[in-house]
Structure formats: C-alpha cells, structure tokens
Amino acid sequence: MSDRIPTLADVCCAIAEGHVSVTLDDNMYSVSALELRRYFNKSRPLPSVSQPSTTSSGSDQWSSSSQISVA
C-alpha cells in the first residue's frame, strides 16, 4: 500500500495524460482514464428529462409538470 495520498492536482494530471496509476496488493497497474469513465457510467443511469404524456380533451392549457432525474 502506498504511503502517499494523491492530491487533486495528481488526479487531474493523470486524467489529462489519459491514464491513472493504481496500486493494489503491492502490484502497480495503469488504468485508462477512458475505460474508468466507461466503468463508472455503467454503474449509474445517465441524467434524463421526462415529461408524462397527459391528454385532456378541450383544454388549451399546457401541462408544466415534468420530472428531472439526475444521478
């Protein structure tokens, strides 16, 4: 286990370079930042906006109800 905790600047530089170095069980691995992003995007749904379709006959009013879901 590494004694050094990475700073935010370290993480930003690693992402900008396209890879993140990881130590697990005293073994060093290089993880692609793009693959890491894809992995985390699979574990949660993407943000979406949905509006229920309600029809009311004879009404000229717009329905302002909408649901916003952000993970």
C-alpha positions in Angstrom: 0.0 0.0 0.0 1.3 3.4 -0.9 2.1 5.9 1.9 1.3 8.8 -0.4 -2.2 10.0 -0.9 -2.7 11.6 -4.3 -3.7 15.3 -4.4 -6.4 16.7 -6.7 -3.7 18.0 -8.9 -2.2 14.5 -9.3 -5.6 13.1 -10.3 -6.2 15.9 -12.8 -2.8 15.4 -14.4 -3.3 11.6 -14.6 -6.7 12.1 -16.3 -5.2 14.7 -18.7 -2.4 12.2 -19.6 -5.0 9.6 -20.2 -4.1 7.1 -17.5 -4.3 6.6 -13.8 -1.7 4.6 -11.8 -3.2 2.2 -9.3 -1.6 0.1 -6.6 -3.5 -3.0 -5.4 -2.0 -5.7 -3.2 1.5 -4.2 -3.8 1.1 -4.5 -7.6 1.2 -1.4 -9.8 -1.4 -1.1 -12.6 -2.0 1.6 -15.2 -5.7 2.2 -15.9 -7.0 4.0 -18.9 -9.0 7.1 -17.9 -11.5 6.5 -20.7 -12.1 2.9 -19.6 -12.5 4.1 -16.0 -15.1 6.6 -17.1 -17.0 4.0 -19.0 -17.0 1.7 -16.0 -18.5 4.3 -13.7 -21.1 5.4 -16.3 -22.3 1.7 -16.5 -23.0 1.7 -12.7 -25.4 4.6 -12.8 -28.0 5.8 -15.2 -27.4 8.8 -17.4 -29.3 12.0 -16.5 -32.6 12.2 -18.3 -35.6 14.6 -18.5 -39.0 13.0 -19.0 -42.4 14.5 -19.3 -45.5 12.4 -18.8 -47.9 12.4 -21.7 -51.3 13.5 -20.5 -54.0 14.4 -22.9 -57.1 16.3 -21.9 -59.8 17.0 -24.4 -60.9 20.5 -25.0 -58.2 22.1 -22.9 -55.8 24.7 -24.4 -53.6 24.8 -21.3 -50.0 23.5 -21.4 -49.0 21.0 -18.7 -46.0 22.3 -16.8 -45.3 19.1 -14.9 -42.0 17.4 -15.7 -39.6 15.1 -13.9 -35.9 15.6 -13.9 -33.7 12.7 -12.9 -30.0 13.3 -12.3 -27.8 10.6 -10.8 
